[in-house]
Amino acid sequence: MARIVIVAYKPKPGKALELKELTKTHVPRLRAEGLVTNREAVIMQAADGTVIEVFEWLSADAIRQAHANPVVHQLWAEYAEVCDYVNLNSLAEAGNMFAEFNAID
């Protein structure tokens, strides 16, 4: 069964643009490894600059496979250079009944 996830990436100082560009390549690179569905990712930005991504893994097993995939490890290393992962509830918008974010194309 497919698994939809929401992840929040807080850019490191001076790395906001690099983070946005990397995130645009994230799902296509996972798709090339056969780990995610054809559903398009939704990428957005919180008021504090945090980038939020919603995407769909093929399955819980695909998530496990990602942890042993060298291409995915390289992708995660690239993310480590430009951001920190943060909890969704750390975003001010998450306290609203209808959390609103700016779209990133």
N, C-alpha and C positions, 0 to 999 in steps of 0.2 A: 504494500500500500504506500502511495506517495506521501511524503512528509513536507508540509509547508513550514518554512522557518522565517523568522524575522530577526535580523541581526543589526546591531548599531556599532558604527565605527567612528570613534572620536579622532579627528586628525591631529597629528603631532604638529607643533608650531611650524608654520611655513610649508606644510605638506597638504593643504586642503585640495588644491587643484590636482596634485598627483593621486590623492585618494579617490577623487571623483573619477578620474580617467581609469584607474585600476579597477574600480568597482564596475565600470561599464564592460570590462573584459572578463569579469569573474565568472558569470554564468556561461558565456560561450566557451570558456576554457574548461569548465566542469562538464559541459555538454559534450565536448570533444573527447572527454574521458569516459563518456557513457554513464555519468553519475546523476544527472538531473533531467527533468522532463523538458518538453518543448514549450512549456508555459513561460511567457516572457517575465523577466524580473521587473519589479517595481522598485525604483531607486528614488529616494527623497532626502530632504535635508531639514534638520531641526534648526530652530532659531540660534542655537549655540554653535552651529556648524557641523554637528554630528550627522553623518550620512547613515541612513537607514535603508536596508535592502530586504525585500521580501522575495523569496524564490522557493522552488519546489525540487527537493531531492526525489529520485525515483523510488526510494524505499529506505527504511531504517538500515537495511543491509548496505545500500549504496553509501550511506553516511559512514558506516564502519569501514567500507572499502577505501574511502577517501583517506582515512588515517594511515593507510599503508601505501598510498599512491605517491610516487616521487614528484609527479607533476603538481599535484595538490600541495605537497610539502613546499615546493618552490613558490607557489602562489601564496601560501601562508607566510612565507619568509618575506615576500614583497609587501604584504599587508603589515607585517611587523615593523617594517621600515617607515611606514607612513601613518600608522594609527595605533590606537589602543581599542580593544573591544570594551564596550560598556553595557550595563544593564539597561533595558528599555525604561525601567522605572526611574532611572536617573535623569531622564529627559523631562523638562517642565511640561511639555505637551502631553506626556503620558498621564498626567493628573487630570486631564480634561475628559469629559464623557465622550467627546468626539475629537480625538487627537488629530490635529492638522499639521501638515508639513509642506514644504515647497518641493515641487517636482524637479527632478534632475533628468534632463533629456539625454 
